[in-house]
């Protein structure tokens, strides 16, 4: 139950961070340029989610997955993808 609540909280936080980022990009006048970039434009929310999880350094997926992950970066990516999936 804790894992689901943590994922929901991260999704809400990601929504807030993305709203602020979109506002800053619009204010700077580069929102359309960033959205047109081939790799970044369509997946900006996932990149921000990975950055948030890495900066927060929380380990909520370890209780969700029965086996430990081989590398630490795998944990960051899985947590970010799961929180961005809740956000979408």
C-alpha positions in Angstrom: 0.0 0.0 0.0 2.9 2.3 0.8 4.3 1.8 -2.7 1.1 2.8 -4.4 0.8 5.9 -2.2 4.4 6.9 -2.9 3.9 6.4 -6.7 0.8 8.6 -6.6 2.6 11.3 -4.6 5.5 11.2 -7.1 3.0 11.5 -10.0 1.4 14.6 -8.4 4.9 16.1 -7.8 5.8 15.3 -11.4 2.6 17.1 -12.6 3.7 20.2 -10.6 7.2 20.1 -11.8 6.1 19.7 -15.4 3.7 22.7 -15.1 6.5 24.8 -13.7 8.9 23.7 -16.4 6.4 24.3 -19.2 5.8 27.8 -17.7 9.5 28.6 -17.6 10.0 27.3 -21.2 7.1 29.4 -22.4 8.4 32.4 -20.6 11.8 31.9 -22.1 10.2 31.5 -25.6 11.9 28.1 -26.2 8.9 25.8 -25.5 8.3 25.1 -29.2 12.0 24.5 -29.9 12.3 22.0 -27.0 9.1 20.2 -28.1 10.4 19.8 -31.7 13.7 18.1 -30.6 13.5 14.5 -31.8 14.4 12.6 -28.6 13.7 15.2 -25.9 10.5 16.7 -27.2 8.2 13.7 -26.9 9.7 12.3 -23.7 10.4 15.4 -21.7 8.2 14.3 -18.8 10.1 10.9 -18.5 13.4 12.7 -18.5 12.2 15.1 -15.8 10.8 12.1 -13.8 14.2 10.3 -14.0 15.9 13.4 -12.8 13.5 13.9 -9.9 13.9 10.3 -8.8 17.7 10.5 -9.0 17.7 13.8 -7.0 15.3 12.6 -4.4 17.1 9.2 -4.1 14.1 7.3 -2.8 13.7 3.6 -3.2 10.0 2.7 -3.4 10.4 0.1 -6.2 12.5 -2.1 -4.0 9.4 -3.1 -2.1 7.4 -3.5 -5.3 9.9 -5.8 -7.1 10.7 -9.1 -5.4 14.2 -9.4 -6.6 16.9 -6.7 -6.3 18.0 -4.9 -9.5 21.5 -5.4 -10.9 22.4 -1.8 -11.3 21.4 1.3 -9.4 20.4 3.2 -12.6 17.8 0.5 -13.3 16.0 1.5 -10.1 15.9 5.2 -11.1 14.5 4.4 -14.5 11.8 2.0 -13.3 10.7 4.5 -10.6 10.6 7.4 -13.0 8.6 5.4 -15.6 6.1 4.2 -13.1 5.6 7.7 -11.7 5.3 9.2 -15.2 2.8 6.5 -16.2 0.6 7.6 -13.2 1.0 11.2 -14.4 -0.2 10.4 -17.9 
